[in-house]
Every structure is written in C-alpha cells, then in structure tokens.
C-alpha cells in the first residue's frame, strides 16, 4: 500500500549547523511532496513543497530535493536557529483520481537546535 | 483573511457516546480534508470533501463519518466512541480540486475519550 518512511525520528544539532531529513515513498505515481513544521501544541504549517516535475526547490534557509527514480525526497535546513526546533513531517500525494485530497505522511522528525 | 477554524478546541467524552467536530475552511476554499493525529500512528487521512461530495475516504471504520455543507464548512462525526479514538483531529482546506495548491491546517480539536 501507500507508505512514506521518514528518517531520522529525532535529530539534534548545534545552532548554525545544517539539518537533513530524508523520506522515501512507495507509490511511484506520487506527484506532490509538501513538508510541514509542527511546533508543540500548534497546527502543522506548510514550509515548502515540491512537485514531481522539479528536482530541487529553495526558499531562504530551506531547500527540498526530489529523486523520482529512487523515490526519495529530502529537507535541508541550513544555518539552523533555536526557533527551527519542532516536529517536521514529510508527505506525499499519491497519484490517481481515487486519491484526491489525500496526503500520506511520514512519522515525523523531532528537530532540536541547541543554542 | 481568516484561517481554518475548528471547533471545539477541546472535548472530553465517555466511551459509547458520539461526537461532532466542525471545520470552517478559508474563504473560497472548497476542499476540506480530515486527519487523525496520534503519537503512535502519526497523521492519518480520514476523508476529503469537495463541493459537498466525499471524494475519498481513508481506512477508518464506519463509525467515522463526515459531511460538507454548501458553504464548504465540514463536520465529522464519530459514533460509539472508543478509548482509542482519543486524538487530535485536524482539518485542512485547499483552494482547488488539485491538491497542488497545498493544504492549510486548522488548529485541531483535541478529543479525549474516558
């Protein structure tokens, strides 16, 4: 079935270092890959997304890369700051008309940025 | 503009009861999706509505149901509550038929079943 694996489950970095979170999806027809940040007690917020016809997208300190052949996509955060500490979720939108409005989420990565 | 509004924010119910949660999407958004979030299972898709029609449903028992009104507001209902239904229920709205516009999540309803 449709599945998204996310690694690592926890990640601790020093302020200023880079952080990388990796996801693998199972459905080769997946065509949209968003990343969400969820702070404690708050709603998930979209931080960046990428579509299947693009290999890389960057927004200031955040970048996402997609390897469709390997069915991998990754989130890269550079120059991390304490306010980047949160749970990050990757997700994939499976293709097909039967999957409208549906995202398959990874299990989440708890990122801790130590000052 | 106002974000996605979910009510109530917190709810405590007893096993066997039923509950109705409400979601008002961003103005102009016609697609509403619902998710259950638990520490063990993460975010799991419940169902999606567009123009008052359920277009997609996740792998949840029939006790979980929903509907969407002509103003795009959506409700979900859980009948015969079980302890395992305790979770954060999130709804998300999207502008168009195609998910590529992205979701905006509401703050969720925290349901506790005792």
Boltz contact constraints between the chains, C-beta under 6 A:
constraints:
  - contact:
      token1: [A, 32]
      token2: [B, 99]
      max_distance: 6.0
  - contact:
      token1: [A, 32]
      token2: [B, 100]
      max_distance: 6.0
  - contact:
      token1: [A, 43]
      token2: [B, 105]
      max_distance: 6.0
  - contact:
      token1: [A, 43]
      token2: [B, 107]
      max_distance: 6.0
  - contact:
      token1: [A, 44]
      token2: [B, 105]
      max_distance: 6.0
  - contact:
      token1: [A, 46]
      token2: [B, 102]
      max_distance: 6.0
  - contact:
      token1: [A, 49]
      token2: [B, 102]
      max_distance: 6.0
  - contact:
      token1: [A, 93]
      token2: [B, 99]
      max_distance: 6.0
  - contact:
      token1: [A, 100]
      token2: [B, 55]
      max_distance: 6.0
  - contact:
      token1: [A, 100]
      token2: [B, 56]
      max_distance: 6.0
  - contact:
      token1: [A, 101]
      token2: [B, 31]
      max_distance: 6.0
  - contact:
      token1: [A, 101]
      token2: [B, 33]
      max_distance: 6.0
  - contact:
      token1: [A, 101]
      token2: [B, 48]
      max_distance: 6.0
  - contact:
      token1: [A, 101]
      token2: [B, 56]
      max_distance: 6.0
  - contact:
      token1: [A, 101]
      token2: [B, 99]
      max_distance: 6.0
  - contact:
      token1: [A, 102]
      token2: [B, 45]
      max_distance: 6.0
  - contact:
      token1: [A, 102]
      token2: [B, 56]
      max_distance: 6.0
  - contact:
      token1: [A, 105]
      token2: [B, 42]
      max_distance: 6.0
  - contact:
      token1: [A, 105]
      token2: [B, 43]
      max_distance: 6.0
  - contact:
      token1: [A, 107]
      token2: [B, 42]
      max_distance: 6.0
